[in-house]
Amino acid sequence: MTTGLHSTPAPRNEPVRAYAPESPERVHLKNRLEELYQTWQDVPAVVAGRPVRTGRTSEIVCPHEHGHALGQVHKLAARDLVRAVEAAQAARAGWIRLPFEQRASVFLKAAELLAGPWRDTLNAATMLSQSKNAYQAEIDAAAELIDFLRFNVAYAEQLMRIQPASAPGVWNRMELRPLDGFVVAISPFNFTSIAGNLACAPALMGNTVIWKPASNAVYPAHFLMQLLAEAGLPPGVINLTPADGKDVSEVVLGHEDFAGLHFTGSSATFTRLWQTLATNLPRYKRYPRIVGETGGKDFVFVHPSAHLEHTVSAMVRGAFEYQGQKCSAASRAYVPESAWPAIEDHLRAQLARIRMGDVRDFSNFVNAVIDRPAYDRIMGYIQHARAASEADIIAGGRGDPHTGYFIEPTVVLARDPHYRSMVEEIFGPVLTIHVYPDRAYSETLALCRDSSPYGLTGSLFATDRMAIDEGSRALREAAGNFYINDKPTGAVVGQQPFGGSRASGTNDKAGSPFNLLRWSSPRTIKENFLPPDDFAYPFGREP
């Protein structure tokens, strides 16, 4: 029984640890890295809170050392997915009955566990299985996921406090129900935080979830499920279901009680899923909610007035952190002729200092791309640029897949602004630059806006305030997250809600109340304290 109107704790962004030499956090993380590296994990699916080992296994390997197996994951078959749906449905009634403060407490406790005893484990698991350096893992698997868990609770409370007006004699109120059915979370390989939020955000709002992680990101998901169980998440609320996409489409997305899709991944996959949902629409009991964050062809646009050192540092970080495997990564740049010689010199100088290799060596800024298909696809773009008459490779361009899937940070200079790598998403460590005439600033802004179907992130570098205003207006539709004098990556929960439109998704802004509202079904309640005792209105009376 609720006996108070509870306010949730004020959220705060989790401080990011630096892992400087000789620091205690560096020592602890390195120790945990070695422990996980040396310990083979048998990773089960989790259905109704219980581990499921099917014997249909695939290896979990380090992308930077693909000959080393971290363990194996058990994949669910179609019949197992049926049981997962049944588990989600069975858990639904009890989860809905829990008061909001009880559900919120689970995720607030999960945030504190991740900030403390689980931090090294989630960071190390992300580093090893996704080939992230210590800093990239820290801002992802620790800080951002903690922020999602804390801020989502506060945002949910904000939404619940939005209440309608009441006329005399009437009390109007609004409640947020979960969706009528189960939610499917399909998460990508590149961010542990996104994967966790895709499952946890709908669950916070009272939904039960079928979570299908990317096949090469099940390893950190395995530990996250253990963390959530320790935080008190009831069995069946979130079910971890490694499985073939075809089986998920047929069994889970084809179920009559499917209520919503929370997705992050490629635009092509999201389009196929939406088409599947449209085909299945007659069998559903309700119109499903569809939330997706997809691809990007994210830009850095440089005005002649830009500060050159700041611009180059943003290019290098934005394009090559985590090997360019971020949907927000800088993939194309527009540079004025007058600034290009100096920018090229600074760019070459910074790239010459970058080291590439194993994540356990903290001196490596760049690590491996995720797997062999990604390596082959990215190298295909590089080989095309090497042979193209309209483009030149001016830095990097080499790859080596023998030990790990390593590709050098690569810069392509494209004379044609519509050259392939200027307009197509690559999702790898390749930055393509087009040099434009200084006098063509306005025309090139339009070119940047119109030459890509995406609309996720972008940066504008300038010190001229008139140029900043013109660029901000011209690029309004080109980026859902727009940065002025900063790199186009690194959105922080509570500060820059994330998402884009056009071919980049539904722009429901992860890390904001807008996303949480999508996992709610509002109900308006009107209570009349003095109801009429006759049907007639005054206008109908005889004079």
Secondary structure, 3 states (H helix, E strand, C coil): CCCCCCCCCCCCCCCCCCCCCCCHHHHHHHHHHHHHHHCCEEECEEECCEEECCCCEEEEEECCEEEEEEEEEECECHHHHHHHHHHHHHHHHHHHHCCHHHHHHHHHHHHHHHHCCCHHHHHHHHHHHHCCCHHHHHHHHHHHHHHHHHHHHHHHHHHHCCCCCCCCCEEEEEEEEECCCEEEEECCCCCHHHHHHHHHHHHHCCCCEEEECCHHHHHHHHHHHHHHHHCCCCCCCEEECCECHHHHHHHHCCCCCEEEEEEECCHHHHHHHHHHHHHHHHHCCCCCEEEEECCCCEEEEECCCCCHHHHHHHHHHHHHHHHHCCCCCEEEEEEECCCHHHHHHHHHHHHCCCCECCCCCCCCCECCCCCHHHHHHHHHHHHHHHHCCCEEEEECCCEECCCCCEECCEEEEECCCCCHHHHCCCCCCEEEEEEECHHHHHHHHHHHHHCCCEECEEEEECCCHHHHHHHHHHCCCCCCEEEECCCCCCCCCCCCCECCEECCECCCCECCHHHHHCCEEEEEEEEECCCCCCCCCHHHCCC
